[in-house]
């Protein structure tokens, strides 16, 4: 069954995860970086159509395959979109050998206690039903930590694990993403608290399902190595968090067992005006660099 093969790929294959899940708030910035100004569209529908065109260009590129990219995280509208008349998740898996995930969070609450919890996710069960029908393997949900406040970090982790339990109950694999901002005034302190709370949460997990964890690349190399080895963890992956690709890859290469799940760093050299040959070459170079940082450690 595809699910069994997807599970083997996620557990055993070398490579990294492409995060193609920019949503409403981050889409204008992503389009600007790609070379499409705000004046090129006047409605959300037009904006998301342009973003979908960019994503299709990425995933149809020759270098975008399961040989180096294990999985891709999709925005809901991308999941429901088409590539060459084929649903995007189906195309990723059948044509590219890439495991599809879905971003399910609906944004962040205002900061309180040094953190931003996830907003409520309305109609979560219906969204999970839709994901299952599309062949999605797992989900991702992001929250944010700015300060090393123990109560705030604990609240973030508690919320993440509660959502993970709902997702896992439907047979999907949840990615918990409690991001520590790279501009935190005490990033290392926040990461230490996060590590401890995640470890406690993993030890207390009910059932026997596995989760994945997506974190900022830590200030202390191999901080999360014990979580990578935890029996309830399928993978620990790293977000680029705003670091340029060169720096993100350098930092990632010092963390054994951790693979990338980059978004901005993956796409940073791509421009709308590139020829297909230029675009494909730039993307291939980016994929090769991130793959190396994910698989060849210092």
Secondary structure, DSSP 8 states (H G I E B T S, - for coil): -HHHHHHHHHHH---EEEEE---HHHHHHHHHHHT--GGG-SSHHHHHHHHHHHHHHHHTSTT-STTTEEEEEE-HHHHT-EETTEEHHHIIIIIH--EEEEE----B---BTTEE-B---TTHHHHHHHHHHTT--EEEEEEEE-S--HHHHHHHHHHHHHHHHHHHTTT-EEEEEEEE-TT-TTHHHHHHHHHHHHHHHHHT--SS--EEEEEE--SSTTTTHHHHT-TTEEEEEEE-TT--HHHHHHHHTTSTT-EEEESHHHHTT--TTS-HHHHHHHHHHHHHHHHHHHHS--
